[in-house]
Amino acid sequence: MTSRVLSLEFTPMGAQAPLALPIGLGHFLPWFTLDGDGFPLEASEAATIAHPPGVEDHRHWRDSRAVYRRTHRHLPEIGPYDSRDPVTIDWQFAAMNRAGLSGLIINWYGQNSIENVITLAVLRQLERWNQRHPDRSLCYCLSIDSQAQRPTEGKTPASLEEDLRYIQQHLMRPGYLLRDGRPLFLCFPYENNTPAWLEAFDACFGRDRYDFHWMNDAPGQGETGCYLWVEPDAHAVDHASPYPWQDPDNCGAARATQRYRDWSAESLGHGYGIGGVWPGFDDTLVAWAWKPDRPADEVRPRVIARHNSKGSCYEQLWGAYLAAMRDPAVLPLPIVQVVTWNDWAESTQIEPSIDHGQAAIHATRHYLEHARRDWRPA
């Protein structure tokens, strides 16, 4: 990787004009089903999957991942949906347009995963959307989850290099987000193994021919930069406690500000960072929120209230991002990721809901418009 990025021109693959900065992207979860056998892949798409996974009914709405046999506190405005349904996908894309977002970051778990089955359906519909709406087209890129290399949900995992070659061949289509010709990737890590990821990317794309972003803590081992993910301020976290996030009133804005400053250290050699904003967090209804080595009645809830003593969590995170974006001492933050678009399981969604309506959609457009007016050239 180069030590500093010289160009911050982001252009979707196949497009001519670069996107206006900063770019707003929604972190998109291709998780949800109703009828597992519904919406089968086209034959050409199905043929790309060597070990097709079984697709369960009501996935992530009412399944084994939920402590109470449900995984959500809120409901989408259109009700529970299937992430492969073209009507649902178009509804989501239209809402992204209303929010002023430029596209989505797809959370991906490997070529033989259910998430890949859904991703193929989403990308098919994205191509159709962009053809029908050239004035409202959307871009995308991938966030690769470390669990892609694990046999989660019974899938047959492939090596990271095999997955990257699959992405090159089947998932990089018109609309994929490029920075100065380099495809953008994020890693959702579960261990500190940045060199292994960079080695696999170098083998597939060539050294310095891609952008690679790590989550939160900067390894400083050759990554292009970091991106921000949900976390409270440092003083509000105690990982030794059954309740590691000590204060639901704490939204994490101070920690976000500190992250942006930390990433700017010359010693890291980062080119640019990806900001993060979230409306709240609550994972107390899902199995991964429970400590596996404790009795079932000892839940370890991680909660960030959507509305706290200082007001809106979402507004506070946007405030931290905008202040850092304007700060000449902070490295460029040309992308801001909404964490998340539709993670109903952890209550971080801004997707229109029955109880919250379109409020977060309007707020997102408002803040992106402010950010684009105030953007400082790199």
Phi, psi and omega per residue, in radians:
M1 nan 2.560 3.019
T2 -1.281 2.725 -3.067
S3 -1.304 -0.546 3.121
R4 -2.456 2.378 3.114
V5 -1.356 2.232 -3.106
L6 -1.620 -0.482 -3.116
S7 -2.062 2.339 3.065
L8 -2.085 0.921 3.105
E9 -1.813 2.008 -3.095
F10 -1.888 2.128 -3.096
T11 -2.332 2.198 3.052
P12 -1.086 2.463 3.124
M13 -0.939 2.246 3.133
G14 1.599 -0.191 3.136
A15 -1.656 2.808 -3.119
Q16 -1.747 -0.736 -3.038
A17 -1.628 2.419 3.067
P18 -1.235 2.774 -3.140
L19 -1.394 2.611 3.033
A20 -1.199 2.475 -3.121
L21 -1.813 2.604 -0.081
P22 -1.333 2.746 -3.133
I23 -1.624 2.241 3.048
G24 -1.710 2.201 -3.133
L25 -2.234 2.378 3.094
G26 -1.662 2.247 3.083
H27 -1.262 2.063 -2.922
F28 -1.938 2.219 -3.135
L29 -1.774 1.916 3.093
P30 -1.487 1.237 -2.894
W31 -2.005 -0.459 -2.725
F32 -1.762 2.435 3.048
T33 -2.360 2.883 2.943
L34 -2.013 -1.228 3.036
D35 -1.741 2.003 -3.095
G36 -0.984 -0.552 -3.117
D37 -1.526 -0.058 -3.115
G38 -1.343 2.814 3.059
F39 0.887 0.998 -3.135
P40 -1.103 2.635 3.091
L41 -1.149 2.677 2.978
E42 -1.134 2.690 -3.032
A43 -0.984 -0.713 -3.117
S44 -1.162 -0.584 3.108
E45 -1.283 -0.801 -3.138
A46 -1.038 -0.575 -3.101
A47 -1.180 -0.289 -3.140
T48 -1.393 -0.233 -3.068
I49 -1.745 1.951 -3.061
A50 -1.199 -0.641 -3.105
H51 -2.222 1.456 -3.057
P52 -1.058 2.304 3.130
P53 -1.446 2.711 2.971
G54 -1.319 2.430 -3.112
V55 -1.916 2.051 -3.065
E56 -1.478 2.805 3.070
D57 -1.294 2.608 3.018
H58 0.915 0.633 -3.086
R59 -1.084 2.257 -3.126
H60 1.153 0.041 2.954
W61 -1.761 -0.717 -3.056
R62 -2.741 1.510 -3.028
D63 -2.698 -2.998 -3.001
S64 -1.188 -0.268 3.116
R65 -1.347 -0.131 -3.060
A66 -1.783 2.232 3.108
V67 -1.034 -0.735 -3.118
Y68 -1.780 0.391 -3.121
R69 1.090 0.418 2.927
R70 -2.568 2.776 -3.062
T71 -2.192 0.367 -3.029
H72 -2.641 2.555 3.066
R73 -1.655 -0.402 -3.034
H74 -2.146 2.915 -3.126
L75 -2.152 2.462 3.042
P76 -1.036 2.699 3.125
E77 -0.997 -0.541 3.141
I78 -1.681 0.127 -3.105
G79 1.467 3.040 3.091
P80 -0.942 2.417 -3.035
Y81 -2.305 2.954 3.016
D82 -1.828 2.163 -3.065
S83 -1.165 -0.118 3.096
R84 -1.702 -0.111 -3.044
D85 -1.307 2.080 -3.130
P86 -0.981 -0.612 3.132
V87 -1.149 -0.755 3.095
T88 -1.101 -0.795 -3.106
I89 -1.084 -0.746 3.103
D90 -1.106 -0.657 3.065
W91 -1.064 -0.722 3.121
Q92 -1.156 -0.772 -3.133
F93 -1.115 -0.698 3.118
A94 -1.099 -0.687 3.111
A95 -1.169 -0.645 3.070
M96 -1.076 -0.732 3.060
N97 -1.009 -0.804 -3.130
R98 -1.094 -0.553 3.134
A99 -1.361 -0.146 -3.113
G100 1.421 0.160 3.131
L101 -1.256 2.603 3.092
S102 -1.563 -0.250 -3.124
G103 2.933 -2.700 -3.006
L104 -2.432 2.636 2.996
I105 -1.871 1.963 -3.039
I106 -1.519 2.185 3.103
N107 -1.360 2.082 -2.928
W108 -2.211 2.406 -3.018
Y109 -2.100 0.422 3.070
G110 1.850 2.799 -2.981
Q111 -1.182 -0.427 -3.118
N112 -1.813 0.317 -3.093
S113 -1.645 2.803 3.022
I114 -1.093 -0.620 3.112
E115 -1.038 -0.597 3.102
N116 -1.237 -0.680 3.075
V117 -0.976 -0.797 -3.119
I118 -1.242 -0.666 3.115
T119 -1.027 -0.720 3.117
L120 -1.053 -0.705 3.102
A121 -1.161 -0.707 -3.134
V122 -1.148 -0.762 -3.124
L123 -1.161 -0.641 3.069
R124 -1.026 -0.789 -3.120
Q125 -1.264 -0.545 3.092
L126 -1.101 -0.747 3.090
E127 -1.044 -0.746 3.133
R128 -1.153 -0.739 3.119
W129 -1.028 -0.844 -3.081
N130 -1.157 -0.560 3.062
Q131 -1.185 -0.674 -3.117
R132 -1.390 -0.458 -3.049
H133 -2.246 1.155 -3.104
P134 -1.070 -0.414 3.114
D135 -1.490 -0.121 3.136
R136 -2.293 0.554 -3.056
S137 -1.184 2.710 -3.111
L138 -2.143 2.548 3.056
C139 -1.835 3.089 3.126
Y140 -2.745 2.822 2.936
C141 -2.631 3.107 -3.033
L142 -2.001 2.434 2.910
S143 -1.898 1.975 -3.055
I144 -1.593 2.099 -3.140
D145 -1.415 2.392 3.121
S146 -1.012 -0.430 3.122
Q147 -1.202 -0.100 3.048
A148 -1.024 -0.532 -3.118
Q149 -1.637 0.283 3.109
R150 -2.119 2.653 -3.108
P151 -1.410 0.833 3.134
T152 -1.158 2.507 -3.141
E153 0.968 0.476 3.053
G154 1.364 0.097 -3.106
K155 -1.263 2.755 3.049
T156 -1.594 1.877 -3.077
P157 -1.327 2.683 3.013
A158 -1.996 2.900 3.090
S159 -1.209 2.816 3.129
L160 -1.044 -0.753 -3.141
E161 -1.103 -0.695 3.096
E162 -1.108 -0.706 3.113
D163 -1.135 -0.679 3.140
L164 -1.160 -0.652 3.097
R165 -1.201 -0.589 3.046
Y166 -1.101 -0.768 3.107
I167 -1.031 -0.829 3.127
Q168 -0.967 -0.770 -3.017
Q169 -1.392 -0.625 -2.938
H170 -2.090 -0.372 -2.994
L171 -2.001 -0.178 3.096
M172 -1.636 1.762 -3.007
R173 -2.197 3.087 3.046
P174 -0.910 2.290 -3.086
G175 1.871 -0.277 3.136
Y176 -1.136 2.400 -3.005
L177 -1.400 2.208 3.128
L178 -2.067 2.494 2.996
R179 -1.966 1.902 -3.105
D180 0.931 0.693 3.111
G181 1.522 -0.076 -3.114
R182 -1.739 2.238 3.094
P183 -1.191 2.525 -3.098
L184 -1.723 2.326 3.092
F185 -2.344 2.558 2.992
L186 -2.060 2.661 3.041
C187 -2.061 2.286 2.981
F188 -1.734 1.708 -2.925
P189 -1.574 2.644 3.014
Y190 -2.097 0.026 3.071
E191 -2.709 2.858 -3.125
N192 -1.562 1.432 -3.103
N193 -2.330 0.744 -3.122
T194 -0.919 -0.779 -3.116
P195 -1.003 -0.627 3.136
A196 -1.128 -0.681 3.104
W197 -1.159 -0.799 -3.123
L198 -1.124 -0.647 3.105
E199 -1.081 -0.751 3.134
A200 -1.172 -0.719 3.109
F201 -1.141 -0.720 3.099
D202 -1.036 -0.728 -3.116
A203 -1.123 -0.591 -3.063
C204 -1.588 -0.708 -3.013
F205 -1.899 -0.355 -3.047
G206 1.675 2.501 -3.106
R207 -1.059 2.322 3.123
D208 1.145 0.459 3.117
R209 -2.050 0.375 3.116
Y210 -2.747 2.825 3.012
D211 -1.941 2.337 -3.052
F212 -2.324 2.149 -3.075
H213 -2.076 2.319 3.134
W214 -1.709 2.820 -3.062
M215 -1.604 2.203 2.953
N216 1.082 -1.458 -3.074
D217 -1.329 2.220 -3.084
A218 -1.455 2.033 3.093
P219 -1.208 -0.557 -3.085
G220 1.148 0.638 -3.071
Q221 -2.069 0.400 3.091
G222 2.015 -0.046 3.104
E223 -1.148 2.658 3.110
T224 -1.176 -0.631 -3.119
G225 -3.119 -2.886 3.131
C226 -2.233 2.843 3.014
Y227 -2.226 2.714 -3.063
L228 -1.634 2.377 3.081
W229 -2.215 2.853 -3.023
V230 -1.002 2.245 3.008
E231 -2.917 2.525 3.043
P232 -1.316 3.070 3.040
D233 -1.101 2.680 -3.026
A234 -0.985 -0.698 -3.084
H235 -1.236 -0.223 -3.123
A236 -1.711 0.195 -3.100
V237 -2.094 2.325 3.060
D238 -2.448 1.673 -3.055
H239 -1.235 -0.227 3.089
A240 -1.420 -0.179 -3.097
S241 -1.643 2.640 2.998
P242 -1.095 -0.281 3.120
Y243 -2.092 1.378 -2.950
P244 -1.161 -0.540 3.068
W245 -1.674 1.815 -2.893
Q246 -1.322 -0.428 -2.943
D247 -2.393 1.759 3.117
P248 -1.039 -0.288 3.130
D249 -1.334 -0.214 -3.067
N250 -1.645 2.062 -3.048
C251 -1.599 -0.262 3.123
G252 1.647 0.219 -3.091
A253 -1.145 -0.668 3.134
A254 -1.173 -0.683 3.104
R255 -1.119 -0.703 3.113
A256 -1.051 -0.813 3.120
T257 -1.015 -0.740 3.137
Q258 -1.167 -0.685 3.101
R259 -1.021 -0.834 -3.122
Y260 -1.014 -0.692 3.107
R261 -1.197 -0.751 -3.120
D262 -1.066 -0.722 -3.122
W263 -1.108 -0.333 -3.053
S264 -1.449 -0.037 -3.138
A265 -1.062 2.256 -3.134
E266 -1.004 -0.572 -3.080
S267 -1.095 -0.425 -3.141
L268 -1.335 -0.499 -3.124
G269 1.228 0.401 -3.125
H270 -1.238 2.537 3.096
G271 -1.518 -0.763 3.125
Y272 -2.830 2.854 3.115
G273 -2.038 2.918 3.075
I274 -2.052 1.979 3.140
G275 -1.213 2.937 -3.138
G276 -2.490 2.449 3.073
V277 -2.381 2.462 3.135
W278 -2.467 2.630 -3.085
P279 -1.574 -0.093 -3.070
G280 2.620 -3.009 -3.131
F281 -2.862 2.447 3.065
D282 -2.871 1.872 -3.104
D283 -1.964 0.425 -3.018
T284 -1.272 -0.178 3.140
L285 -1.689 -0.002 -3.054
V286 -2.006 2.669 -2.980
A287 -1.062 -0.612 -3.077
W288 -1.241 -0.115 3.085
A289 -1.489 -0.067 -3.083
W290 -1.804 2.406 3.119
K291 -1.219 2.166 -3.074
P292 -1.200 -0.377 -3.080
D293 -1.750 0.256 3.132
R294 -2.171 2.826 3.093
P295 -0.991 2.650 -3.024
A296 -1.077 -0.366 -3.127
D297 -1.520 0.022 3.100
E298 -1.784 1.455 -3.121
V299 -1.386 2.568 3.052
R300 -1.978 1.277 -3.061
P301 -1.150 2.433 2.993
R302 -1.969 1.995 -3.023
V303 -2.309 2.293 2.901
I304 -2.150 2.033 -3.072
A305 -1.161 2.457 3.100
R306 -1.149 -0.609 3.095
H307 -2.211 2.118 -3.057
N308 -2.120 -2.955 -3.052
S309 -1.159 -0.287 3.120
K310 -1.767 -0.028 -3.139
G311 2.080 -2.440 -3.083
S312 -1.429 2.232 3.049
C313 -1.000 -0.799 -3.096
Y314 -1.042 -0.786 -3.135
E315 -1.109 -0.659 -3.127
Q316 -1.170 -0.683 3.112
L317 -1.213 -0.657 3.042
W318 -1.091 -0.709 3.112
G319 -1.045 -0.739 3.119
A320 -1.125 -0.720 3.126
Y321 -1.135 -0.826 -3.098
L322 -1.096 -0.702 3.114
A323 -1.103 -0.738 3.136
A324 -1.203 -0.682 -3.138
M325 -1.068 -0.587 -3.103
R326 -1.497 -0.219 -3.030
D327 -1.407 2.019 -3.114
P328 -1.152 -0.268 3.115
A329 -1.470 -0.183 -3.141
V330 -1.717 2.439 3.133
L331 -1.068 2.782 -3.095
P332 -1.002 2.486 3.089
L333 -2.185 1.230 -3.001
P334 -1.350 -0.122 3.119
I335 -2.254 2.423 3.001
V336 -2.182 2.199 -3.112
Q337 -1.729 2.238 3.017
V338 -1.440 2.048 -3.073
V339 -1.915 1.485 0.271
T340 -2.434 3.094 2.997
W341 -1.302 -0.815 -2.956
N342 -2.604 0.688 3.040
D343 -1.512 1.454 -3.127
W344 -1.168 -0.445 -3.109
A345 -1.164 -0.563 -3.097
E346 -1.978 0.234 3.032
S347 0.976 0.599 3.074
T348 -1.806 0.104 -3.034
Q349 -1.256 2.535 2.919
I350 -1.912 -0.089 3.085
E351 -0.902 2.449 -3.089
P352 -0.928 2.307 -3.080
S353 -2.201 2.868 3.141
I354 -1.127 -0.716 -3.059
D355 -1.583 -0.457 -3.136
H356 -1.844 -0.169 3.072
G357 1.076 -2.442 -3.073
Q358 -1.776 0.202 -3.011
A359 -0.986 -0.806 -3.109
A360 -1.211 -0.504 3.084
I361 -1.120 -0.841 -3.141
H362 -1.131 -0.709 3.135
A363 -1.111 -0.705 -3.138
T364 -1.072 -0.827 3.104
R365 -1.039 -0.770 -3.127
H366 -0.996 -0.854 -3.069
Y367 -1.269 -0.615 3.088
L368 -1.150 -0.670 3.088
E369 -1.097 -0.727 3.070
H370 -1.089 -0.777 -3.097
A371 -1.093 -0.705 -3.114
R372 -1.244 -0.525 3.046
R373 -1.201 -0.578 -3.038
D374 -1.707 0.006 -3.068
W375 -1.008 2.323 3.091
R376 -1.779 2.253 3.131
P377 -1.013 2.489 -3.135
A378 -1.209 nan nan
